[in-house]
Amino acid sequence: MTTLTLALAQINTRLGDVAANLDKHVAWAADARSRGADLILFPELSLTGYMLQDLASSVALRPTPDQPTLRRLLQASRELDIVAGFVEQDEAHRLFISSAYLSLGEIVHIHRKLYLPTYGLFQDGRFFGLGSTARAFPTRFGRMGLLICEDFWHVSPPYVLWLDGAELLLCASASPGRGLQPEGELESARWVESISHAYAQLFSVFVAQTNRVGLEDGLTFWGGASVHAPDGRRRAQGPYFEEALTLAEVDLSEVARVRGRLPLLRDERPDLIVRELDRLQRSGPA
Amino acid sequence: MTPPAPSLEIDPELARRILTDFIRTEIQRAGFARGVVALSGGVDSALACVLAAEALGPQNVLALRLPSRTSPPDSLEDAEAVIRATGVLARTFPISDAAEPLMHSVPEADRVRRGNILARLRMIVLYDQSAEFGGLVVGTGNKTEVLLGYTTLYGDSACALNPLGDLYKTQVRQLARHVGVPQAILAKAPSADLWPGQTDEGELGFTYADVDRLLYLLIDERRTPEEAVAAGFQRSFIEAVLERIRRSQYKRMQPPIAKLSNRTIGYDFLYMRDWGT
């Protein structure tokens, strides 16, 4: 089965109120299923809210099947696959910004955010630890890669997931709007849309991204979920600033067709990249 | 290299959308549905009033006119035009009767001290009326005056939320024009109304048009003073503005707490205001 209906959930969240956010996840997942969705993608930290600061430890969870919040989501994942964002606590009590891919009652994959921004308004690196792996993973539809917000602003994680065989990149964001321009979109919205478009073309993959809406103090999250196809065309676009469930039909066999005529992955030279990166690591720019 | 001429232009409809969402959401999350605005007859408070009326519904906004005996009469009329245009509720409280005993007790006070007394009396009435009305105080301070410290601490700067604090005065004017603030208000010289004949630009010694372009370069674009010189600004002007910003940093912060414990408010006790909502 390579065709799926993807549901991009751009929700508002309650800051630090996991119970309320969990109820919303379950309700939106049921709604998405009733509209024919096979997979619902929730934004970064969708179970907790974004600017947690000192709330981080009190909303953290250990991702085990019997953890109560996760158990309810795993139950819902028997109906459709779910990607949800949460604060993960490991055995050593370290905290991570994570997103989990859940399917048929199982935890298929957990991604820990790799790049924690601390510039401008961001404080992620102050409160959370760095994830250390970028891995594609098999799903019942095909091979996917999961990234969280800032991971996607760096070219390396999508590049690695591409080489690791991902055909659909899922990106979960909590992107505060900034950069009011004379006309049109916010600078942050324009940026995410242009890199989604670029990655879809550069890596011949589907790129689906969703971003939350609502406010936290003076920060406004802009929504604007989108899906880009391997030919670079936009297949779906959610509204700005309001909650919405945006559906998109995705046929992963398109990846093979595009790569057949444009074999960028076949011709990619990871050996060259490894050699040059190794040189740069050892001795810096020549 | 000469930086390009800064564009202070904004998409006014997008700004309106974000700011009305901000006013509505942040007031509701605090458990309220209503807002109170001190309406001076100037462009900042006119814009704040229009946005609050759009965000909350005019029946949920109370506009307060707080004139002193030295306020120009057209201020009241201009405020009245905003009240009529928006349909908000309104009350007028002349503040001179309350101010005078205090002024008599400090005859040596110069006009700045007297002006600050007026600004803080307005704040007292505003907060008292916000309790009576059951609404939060919507601020009117713009980015230019906040950066320059051209405000009275605990006076006109006092508010529960500030929708205009990331808009330079030039941008406030653009947005005010877009949302239909009356022409008479857009056209007149900005004034803090702290003594007769006072104008902001007269007191500051430069125009908003100039200082906004400079602030945009230095703050938003993070340009160096040398780059601002290359862009055509006088070095003395740049230095005076930078010094104003530095000296007024205290007005933009909560008073510092001396750290003693392992966990101190402001340093390592960190929560958003919207915590739990």
Chai-1 contact restraints between the chains, C-beta under 6 A:
chainA,res_idxA,chainB,res_idxB,connection_type,confidence,min_distance_angstrom,max_distance_angstrom,comment,restraint_id
A,L15,B,D274,contact,1.0,0.0,6.0,A-B,restraint_1
A,L15,B,W275,contact,1.0,0.0,6.0,A-B,restraint_2
A,G16,B,W275,contact,1.0,0.0,6.0,A-B,restraint_3
A,G16,B,G276,contact,1.0,0.0,6.0,A-B,restraint_4
A,M51,B,M272,contact,1.0,0.0,6.0,A-B,restraint_5
A,Q53,B,L270,contact,1.0,0.0,6.0,A-B,restraint_6
A,Q53,B,Y271,contact,1.0,0.0,6.0,A-B,restraint_7
A,D54,B,L270,contact,1.0,0.0,6.0,A-B,restraint_8
A,D54,B,Y271,contact,1.0,0.0,6.0,A-B,restraint_9
A,L180,B,I10,contact,1.0,0.0,6.0,A-B,restraint_10
A,P182,B,E9,contact,1.0,0.0,6.0,A-B,restraint_11
A,E183,B,D11,contact,1.0,0.0,6.0,A-B,restraint_12
A,L215,B,T25,contact,1.0,0.0,6.0,A-B,restraint_13
A,E216,B,M272,contact,1.0,0.0,6.0,A-B,restraint_14
A,E216,B,D274,contact,1.0,0.0,6.0,A-B,restraint_15
A,D217,B,M272,contact,1.0,0.0,6.0,A-B,restraint_16
A,D217,B,R273,contact,1.0,0.0,6.0,A-B,restraint_17
A,D217,B,D274,contact,1.0,0.0,6.0,A-B,restraint_18
A,T220,B,I18,contact,1.0,0.0,6.0,A-B,restraint_19
